[in-house]
């Protein structure tokens, strides 16, 4: 029987179950709970906005969105968001989902820390960002009811979540600090990584090879 949390049915296909097992095995319990909450918040925001969404695609996007912060899937040569996007794209291809639907999930994950832009894109892309922003930033906190919040958090607790997610962002980006340029994670490293110096957009322009 499919699981339902706060009135949202968790996808129970073979693909969804395999995605759950993969992420549960690779991520910490904190990141796994966060990723499931992101799916639930995104789904609830979609209901509120009467958006038609593919729940399987949103589920895979939510589960894989922070996979680049894990030891197994994190790289040092690109943004952690792209790590998760690439893995989701491969996973979907292995299950026969290619082309635009797989690209939609890739885009949703790759852009989930880029403010505003995803909200103007396909529902799965917009709702992944809505879910992340609600869980991490509290954006849209009152767009879901108190009863919905309680049900989601009862299923996937937020134990010391603010501090633990900041620690995960730091650990997942400190070996590739240059990849945080232009992203919100530059703020994280500025707070928590001793000696971190941000790249400066203005200085990059002024010091470019152009002579004028």
TIZARO-762612 format. One line per 5 residues: number of its first residue (from 1); their letters; for each residue x, y, z of N, C-alpha, C. Coordinates in Angstrom, 3 decimals. Atoms other than C-alpha are relative to their C-alpha. Layout:
% residues N
NUM> a> X/Y/Z/X/Y/Z/X/Y/Z | ... .
This chain:
% residues 212
1> xxxxx> 0.852/-1.204/0.000/0.000/0.000/0.000/0.881/1.244/0.000 | -0.805/-1.210/0.124/1.359/3.397/-0.985/-0.079/0.835/1.272 | -0.083/-0.842/-1.185/2.474/5.691/1.818/-0.558/1.383/-0.308 | 0.543/-1.344/0.150/0.639/8.978/2.312/0.382/0.823/1.210 | -0.409/-0.908/-1.067/1.947/11.918/4.345/-0.621/1.364/-0.280 .
6> xxxxx> 0.667/-1.305/0.153/-0.063/15.121/4.878/-0.886/0.029/-1.241 | 0.870/0.081/1.168/-2.401/13.938/2.141/0.725/-0.147/-1.316 | -0.801/0.161/1.216/0.452/13.536/-0.368/0.410/-1.467/-0.107 | -0.382/1.396/0.203/0.935/10.066/-1.792/1.436/-0.080/-0.487 | -1.381/0.214/0.406/4.554/8.956/-2.016/0.002/-0.962/-1.187 .
11> xxxxx> -0.046/0.919/1.148/5.234/7.430/-5.458/0.524/-1.375/0.413 | -0.323/1.364/-0.423/5.434/3.651/-5.134/0.365/-0.892/-1.185 | -0.438/0.780/1.155/6.670/2.592/-8.562/1.356/-0.627/0.282 | -1.322/0.601/-0.140/9.768/0.437/-8.998/1.077/1.074/-0.077 | -0.971/-1.087/0.136/11.645/3.559/-10.108/0.096/0.790/1.302 .
16> xxxxx> -0.004/-0.795/-1.229/10.600/5.495/-6.998/0.622/-0.787/1.151 | -0.575/0.811/-1.083/11.479/2.610/-4.679/1.517/-0.112/-0.147 | -1.449/0.086/0.217/14.918/2.247/-6.270/0.681/1.334/0.305 | -0.547/-1.320/-0.331/15.486/6.000/-5.992/0.100/0.170/1.511 | -0.010/-0.082/-1.457/14.569/5.827/-2.313/1.156/-0.799/0.578 .
21> xxxxx> -1.068/0.862/-0.517/16.961/2.936/-1.693/1.379/0.588/-0.290 | -1.294/-0.564/0.371/19.808/4.639/-3.575/0.366/1.172/0.908 | -0.304/-1.200/-0.789/19.537/7.912/-1.704/0.109/-0.332/1.482 | -0.101/0.393/-1.404/18.905/6.293/1.664/1.366/-0.626/0.295 | -1.294/0.636/-0.179/22.108/4.294/1.147/1.171/0.949/-0.104 .
26> xxxxx> -1.120/-0.918/0.241/24.237/7.254/0.044/0.017/1.194/0.937 | 0.110/-1.245/-0.768/22.976/10.139/2.167/-0.158/-0.288/1.486 | 0.257/0.100/-1.436/22.877/10.750/5.891/-1.503/0.003/0.246 | 1.428/-0.087/-0.306/19.496/10.338/7.587/-0.527/1.435/-0.058 | 0.423/-1.394/0.061/19.370/14.129/7.891/-0.296/0.426/-1.428 .
31> xxxxx> 0.213/-0.385/1.398/19.774/14.624/4.120/-1.158/-0.774/-0.615 | 1.117/0.779/0.533/17.349/11.806/3.344/-1.329/0.601/0.464 | 1.238/-0.604/-0.500/14.663/13.295/5.599/-0.260/1.350/-0.662 | 0.136/-1.292/0.675/15.312/16.731/4.115/-0.525/-0.186/-1.423 | 0.390/0.198/1.392/14.949/15.387/0.572/-1.449/-0.453/-0.116 .
36> xxxxx> 1.401/0.426/0.018/11.670/13.650/1.345/-0.914/1.169/0.369 | 0.814/-1.176/-0.323/10.350/16.826/2.995/-0.102/0.930/-1.202 | 0.029/-0.864/1.183/11.316/18.771/-0.127/-1.072/-0.488/-0.979 | 1.059/0.534/0.873/9.103/16.434/-2.187/-1.377/0.329/0.559 | 1.317/-0.234/-0.601/6.236/16.816/0.266/-0.381/1.476/-0.044 .
41> xxxxx> 0.293/-1.441/0.072/6.504/20.612/0.508/-0.306/0.414/-1.441 | 0.234/-0.352/1.398/6.789/20.891/-3.269/-1.368/-0.470/-0.474 | 1.307/0.538/0.387/3.732/18.677/-3.729/-1.133/0.825/0.593 | 1.038/-0.808/-0.640/1.717/20.685/-1.231/-0.106/1.384/-0.627 | 0.050/-1.296/0.676/2.706/23.969/-2.876/-0.632/-0.147/-1.384 .
46> xxxxx> 0.623/0.244/1.299/1.692/22.438/-6.207/-1.507/-0.117/0.110 | 1.442/0.092/-0.221/-1.741/21.558/-4.818/-0.599/1.381/0.214 | 0.471/-1.355/-0.303/-2.125/25.088/-3.505/-0.112/0.834/-1.266 | -0.024/-0.792/1.222/-1.267/26.533/-6.925/-0.711/-0.691/-1.162 | 0.733/0.763/1.011/-3.305/23.909/-8.824/0.869/-0.302/-1.223 .
51> xxxxx> -0.932/0.332/1.072/-0.265/22.841/-10.861/-0.072/-1.487/-0.320 | -0.055/1.381/0.438/-0.209/19.644/-12.877/1.460/-0.435/-0.039 | -1.393/0.392/-0.147/2.987/17.820/-11.978/0.111/-1.511/-0.132 | -0.287/1.431/0.026/4.512/14.410/-12.671/0.619/-0.350/1.351 | -0.525/0.235/-1.347/4.940/13.124/-9.096/1.273/-0.827/0.010 .
56> xxxxx> -1.221/0.806/0.048/7.592/10.573/-10.084/1.211/0.860/-0.303 | -1.122/-0.870/0.341/9.791/13.209/-11.694/0.333/0.935/1.146 | -0.246/-0.875/-1.141/9.357/15.563/-8.761/0.655/-0.784/1.131 | -0.565/0.827/-1.067/10.166/12.711/-6.376/1.477/-0.279/-0.249 | -1.408/0.262/0.317/13.383/11.759/-8.152/0.812/1.281/0.139 .
61> xxxxx> -0.716/-1.270/-0.136/14.385/15.417/-8.366/0.247/0.358/1.450 | -0.143/-0.340/-1.414/13.751/15.958/-4.667/1.009/-0.916/0.685 | -0.903/0.924/-0.677/15.587/12.820/-3.583/1.446/0.212/-0.416 | -1.370/-0.122/0.513/18.630/13.463/-5.783/0.574/1.405/0.146 | -0.450/-1.392/0.138/18.872/17.237/-5.328/1.246/0.320/0.826 .
66> xxxxx> -1.190/-0.249/-0.819/21.519/17.111/-2.569/0.987/-1.159/-0.045 | -0.878/1.164/0.057/23.254/13.918/-3.659/1.462/0.401/-0.185 | -1.370/-0.488/0.174/26.314/15.976/-4.612/0.684/0.389/1.290 | -0.593/-0.286/-1.298/26.842/16.712/-0.926/0.489/-1.265/0.693 | -0.405/1.258/-0.625/27.454/13.030/-0.200/1.413/-0.377/-0.418 .
71> xxxxx> -1.380/0.398/0.280/30.879/11.461/-0.069/0.090/-0.824/-1.280 | -0.073/0.914/1.149/30.063/8.880/-2.735/-0.202/0.721/-1.329 | 0.359/-0.632/1.268/28.600/11.208/-5.361/0.576/1.399/-0.184 | -0.552/-1.344/0.127/30.312/14.522/-4.629/1.312/0.010/-0.765 | -1.232/-0.209/0.746/33.026/15.738/-6.996/0.645/1.289/0.491 .
76> xxxxx> -0.666/-1.245/-0.397/35.475/18.626/-6.708/0.155/0.969/-1.159 | -0.257/-0.810/1.184/35.372/20.045/-10.229/-1.238/0.716/-0.531 | 1.203/-0.687/0.452/31.807/21.346/-10.514/-0.922/0.226/1.202 | 0.954/-0.282/-1.062/28.904/22.681/-8.455/-0.656/-1.287/0.492 | 0.610/1.220/-0.545/27.384/20.108/-6.123/-1.380/-0.242/-0.590 .
81> xxxxx> 1.319/0.155/0.602/23.993/20.785/-7.682/0.089/-0.809/-1.297 | -0.165/0.705/1.269/25.308/19.484/-11.025/0.329/-1.465/0.249 | -0.249/1.397/-0.354/26.600/16.334/-9.335/-1.322/-0.758/0.127 | 1.292/0.655/-0.190/23.071/15.472/-8.244/-0.809/-0.057/-1.270 | 0.738/-0.032/1.267/21.573/16.532/-11.558/0.505/-1.072/-0.955 .
86> xxxxx> -0.579/1.013/0.886/23.968/14.311/-13.487/-0.400/-1.403/0.436 | 0.363/1.327/-0.489/23.251/11.313/-11.271/-1.475/-0.297/-0.237 | 1.423/0.201/0.261/19.498/11.800/-11.587/-0.241/-0.290/-1.475 | 0.163/0.201/1.439/19.799/12.018/-15.365/0.413/-1.423/-0.383 | -0.440/1.368/0.269/21.782/8.756/-15.465/-1.000/-1.021/0.535 .
91> xxxxx> 0.955/0.911/-0.632/19.365/7.058/-13.092/-1.266/-0.110/-0.843 | 1.214/0.013/0.817/16.362/8.052/-15.192/0.244/-0.721/-1.322 | -0.315/0.673/1.267/18.077/6.904/-18.399/0.048/-1.510/0.187 | -0.051/1.441/-0.286/18.710/3.509/-16.799/-1.396/-0.593/0.145 | 1.379/0.453/-0.138/14.963/3.306/-16.239/-0.860/0.400/-1.196 .
96> xxxxx> 0.721/-0.252/1.243/14.045/4.293/-19.781/-0.609/1.373/-0.137 | 0.523/-1.367/0.081/13.270/7.952/-19.113/1.113/0.902/-0.517 | -1.015/-0.828/0.643/15.234/10.164/-21.482/-0.666/1.244/-0.594 | 0.554/-1.160/0.688/14.784/13.352/-23.492/-0.480/1.073/0.954 | 0.460/-1.173/-0.739/12.780/16.286/-22.187/-0.356/-0.293/1.458 .
101> xxxxx> 0.297/0.244/-1.418/11.447/14.640/-18.982/1.259/-0.123/0.853 | -1.250/0.129/-0.754/14.964/13.668/-17.872/0.715/1.340/0.078 | -0.616/-1.333/-0.009/16.257/17.100/-18.870/-0.697/0.925/0.995 | 0.764/-0.815/-0.949/13.481/18.666/-16.775/0.484/-0.248/1.429 | -0.500/0.329/-1.332/14.709/16.826/-13.686/1.414/0.542/0.184 .
106> xxxxx> -1.365/-0.536/-0.075/18.323/17.741/-14.462/-0.041/1.495/0.296 | 0.093/-1.450/-0.168/17.364/21.408/-14.720/-0.515/0.362/1.383 | 0.563/-0.273/-1.325/15.299/21.302/-11.528/1.075/-0.099/1.074 | -1.043/0.183/-1.006/18.243/19.981/-9.526/1.111/1.026/-0.172 | -1.113/-0.916/0.258/20.901/22.132/-11.191/-0.318/1.421/0.435 .
111> xxxxx> 0.375/-1.380/-0.292/18.930/25.327/-10.514/-0.595/0.193/1.384 | 0.780/-0.113/-1.238/17.561/24.593/-7.053/0.588/0.990/1.009 | -0.542/-1.046/-0.873/19.936/27.079/-5.363/0.103/1.342/-0.722 | 0.005/-1.243/0.770/19.407/29.771/-8.002/-1.333/0.702/0.217 | 1.281/-0.616/-0.349/16.761/32.167/-6.686/-0.786/0.504/-1.203 .
116> xxxxx> 1.002/-0.603/0.877/13.673/33.151/-8.684/-0.133/-0.667/-1.370 | 0.091/0.521/1.367/14.547/31.718/-12.132/-0.825/-1.280/-0.093 | 0.759/1.245/0.147/13.193/28.172/-11.517/-1.508/0.179/0.160 | 1.428/-0.198/-0.253/9.840/29.570/-10.391/-0.767/0.364/-1.256 | 0.637/-0.364/1.267/9.150/30.645/-13.979/0.121/-1.131/-1.029 .
121> xxxxx> -0.226/1.117/0.915/9.843/27.213/-15.463/-1.042/-1.086/0.239 | 0.963/1.094/-0.086/8.056/23.856/-15.694/-0.349/-0.313/1.458 | 0.432/0.228/-1.380/6.075/22.777/-12.604/0.973/-0.820/0.836 | -0.935/0.810/-0.778/8.566/20.094/-11.545/1.228/0.806/0.417 | -1.156/-0.851/-0.296/11.388/22.656/-11.710/-0.371/1.014/1.074 .
126> xxxxx> 0.445/-1.011/-0.956/9.439/25.345/-9.871/-0.258/-0.602/1.375 | 0.405/0.568/-1.284/8.135/23.003/-7.178/1.167/-0.611/0.756 | -1.195/0.440/-0.719/11.522/21.502/-6.408/0.610/1.180/0.751 | -0.519/-1.195/-0.671/12.758/25.007/-5.657/-0.925/0.450/1.122 | 0.940/-0.359/-1.071/9.571/25.778/-3.687/0.220/-0.883/1.232 .
131> xxxxx> -0.206/0.918/-1.115/10.186/22.669/-1.587/1.288/0.265/0.745 | -1.290/-0.306/-0.631/13.841/23.487/-0.969/-0.096/1.301/0.794 | 0.070/-1.302/-0.668/13.099/27.102/-0.095/-0.854/-0.063/1.259 | 0.821/0.115/-1.195/10.351/26.133/2.330/0.771/-0.714/1.103 | -0.669/0.794/-1.032/12.484/23.546/4.117/1.247/0.686/0.542 .
136> xxxxx> -1.273/-0.585/-0.436/15.763/25.485/4.244/-0.172/1.450/0.456 | 0.110/-1.432/-0.280/14.731/29.141/4.218/-1.285/0.389/0.720 | 1.297/-0.343/-0.576/11.179/28.984/5.521/-0.886/0.784/-0.941 | 0.805/-0.735/0.972/9.891/30.664/2.349/-1.269/-0.790/-0.305 | 1.261/0.698/0.206/6.214/29.792/2.027/-0.461/-0.791/1.208 .
141> xxxxx> 0.336/0.739/-1.231/6.006/28.530/5.620/-1.502/0.008/0.262 | 1.423/-0.127/-0.293/2.449/29.811/5.971/-0.881/-0.352/-1.199 | 0.786/0.450/1.154/1.398/28.602/2.520/-0.503/-1.424/0.209 | 0.520/1.307/-0.387/0.961/25.158/4.071/-0.572/0.132/1.406 | 0.676/-0.136/-1.286/-1.227/24.582/7.097/0.855/-0.549/1.138 .
146> xxxxx> -0.707/0.522/-1.177/-0.009/23.893/10.609/-0.124/-1.511/0.075 | 0.208/1.443/-0.032/-1.516/20.419/10.372/0.884/-0.707/-1.030 | -0.878/0.577/1.023/0.392/19.729/7.161/1.451/0.029/0.456 | -1.376/-0.086/-0.498/3.645/20.960/8.684/0.256/-1.056/1.069 | -0.170/0.977/-1.078/3.149/18.779/11.742/0.083/-1.421/-0.544 .
151> xxxxx> -0.003/1.350/0.566/2.407/15.686/9.635/1.309/-0.292/-0.717 | -1.251/0.204/0.737/5.464/16.154/7.424/1.171/-0.160/0.959 | -1.128/0.037/-0.934/7.823/16.819/10.317/-0.080/-1.227/0.914 | 0.126/1.232/-0.784/6.422/13.889/12.286/0.576/-1.182/-0.768 | -0.515/1.098/0.826/7.300/11.598/9.374/1.489/0.135/-0.257 .
156> xxxxx> -1.410/-0.254/0.320/10.666/13.232/8.654/0.496/1.153/0.873 | -0.323/-1.029/-1.003/11.966/15.100/11.724/1.101/0.968/-0.445 | -0.973/-1.062/0.277/13.977/18.327/11.593/0.926/0.193/1.201 | -0.829/-0.084/-1.196/16.288/17.556/14.533/1.244/0.846/-0.253 | -1.132/-0.928/0.154/18.738/20.506/14.765/0.308/0.234/-1.476 .
161> xxxxx> -0.198/-0.012/1.448/18.201/20.839/11.033/0.776/1.211/-0.487 | -0.674/-1.203/0.508/19.378/24.426/10.584/1.516/-0.143/0.086 | -1.449/0.147/-0.167/22.827/23.725/11.992/0.547/-1.164/-0.822 | -0.507/1.190/0.687/23.135/20.289/10.406/0.012/0.185/-1.517 | -0.030/-0.206/1.453/22.219/21.410/6.877/1.115/0.980/-0.360 .
166> xxxxx> -1.119/-0.905/0.253/24.706/24.287/7.116/1.328/-0.752/0.057 | -1.211/0.813/-0.078/27.363/21.777/8.186/0.152/-0.868/-1.246 | -0.057/0.825/1.216/26.461/19.570/5.212/0.395/0.835/-1.208 | -0.393/-0.887/1.105/26.721/22.511/2.793/1.502/0.298/0.077 | -1.419/-0.315/-0.168/30.126/23.385/4.244/0.865/-1.189/-0.389 .
171> xxxxx> -0.793/1.198/0.289/31.454/19.837/4.102/-0.034/-0.351/-1.485 | 0.140/0.384/1.395/30.146/19.347/0.570/0.604/0.964/-0.996 | -0.541/-1.004/0.932/31.692/22.516/-0.891/1.396/0.489/0.374 | -1.276/-0.568/-0.443/34.859/23.222/1.106/1.179/-0.472/-0.841 | -1.074/0.479/0.870/36.996/21.120/-1.267/-0.123/0.514/-1.423 .
176> xxxxx> 0.184/-0.604/1.326/35.681/23.033/-4.293/-0.547/1.414/0.161 | 0.555/-1.317/-0.327/35.251/26.593/-3.031/-0.260/0.870/-1.218 | 0.197/-0.842/1.188/35.587/28.160/-6.483/-1.347/-0.254/-0.660 | 1.284/0.318/0.643/32.396/26.389/-7.587/-1.172/0.705/0.663 | 1.092/-0.711/-0.672/30.360/28.445/-5.109/-0.153/1.428/-0.509 .
181> xxxxx> 0.088/-1.369/0.529/30.995/31.663/-7.064/-1.374/0.213/-0.632 | 1.310/-0.318/0.550/27.653/33.277/-7.836/-1.132/-0.828/0.561 | 1.053/0.818/-0.591/25.727/30.842/-5.637/-0.145/0.340/1.474 | 0.246/-0.266/-1.413/24.246/30.972/-2.162/1.030/-0.682/0.891 | -0.948/0.713/-0.851/26.905/28.559/-0.932/1.287/0.786/0.244 .
186> xxxxx> -1.101/-0.900/-0.343/29.523/31.298/-1.106/-0.245/0.620/1.372 | 0.331/-0.521/-1.327/27.684/32.716/1.927/0.354/-1.019/1.083 | -0.289/1.050/-0.979/28.048/29.374/3.713/1.496/-0.056/0.290 | -1.435/0.092/-0.212/31.791/29.185/3.149/0.558/1.263/0.652 | -0.444/-1.245/-0.635/32.219/32.838/4.123/-0.208/-0.053/1.514 .
191> xxxxx> 0.283/0.123/-1.435/30.695/31.960/7.507/0.841/-1.083/0.667 | -0.486/1.195/-0.692/32.243/28.567/8.165/1.354/-0.529/-0.457 | -1.292/0.510/0.465/35.461/28.050/6.155/1.077/1.053/0.245 | -1.048/-0.984/-0.285/38.464/29.874/7.652/0.869/0.272/-1.231 | -0.865/-0.380/1.109/40.461/31.788/5.059/-0.682/0.078/-1.344 .
196> xxxxx> 0.700/-0.048/1.291/37.793/31.592/2.360/-0.136/1.439/-0.477 | 0.162/-1.309/0.624/37.873/34.582/0.021/-0.881/-0.160/-1.229 | 0.904/0.075/1.138/35.010/35.105/-2.386/0.676/0.556/-1.262 | -0.316/-0.669/1.253/35.691/35.730/-6.044/-0.887/1.229/-0.118 | 0.723/-1.267/0.100/34.595/39.267/-6.835/-0.353/0.251/-1.455 .
201> xxxxx> 0.475/-0.171/1.368/32.499/39.725/-9.974/0.534/1.276/-0.627 | -0.484/-1.281/0.522/33.521/43.350/-10.336/1.486/-0.091/-0.336 | -1.436/0.122/0.245/37.215/42.534/-10.030/0.291/-0.914/-1.192 | -0.181/0.885/1.163/36.896/39.710/-12.553/-0.186/0.783/-1.295 | 0.234/-0.823/1.191/35.462/42.174/-15.068/1.163/0.965/-0.214 .
206> xxxxx> -1.055/-1.012/0.129/38.072/44.837/-14.355/1.340/-0.611/-0.403 | -1.299/0.629/0.247/40.963/42.362/-14.572/-0.029/-0.994/-1.151 | 0.059/0.916/1.142/39.832/40.502/-17.668/1.046/0.390/-1.052 | -1.015/-0.235/1.025/42.103/40.291/-20.717/-0.374/1.105/-0.989 | 0.380/-1.078/0.904/40.096/42.952/-22.550/0.786/1.262/0.317 .
211> xx> -0.884/-1.133/-0.278/42.325/46.033/-22.943/-0.709/1.274/0.429 | 0.602/-1.295/-0.276/39.753/48.799/-22.647/-0.518/0.082/1.438 .
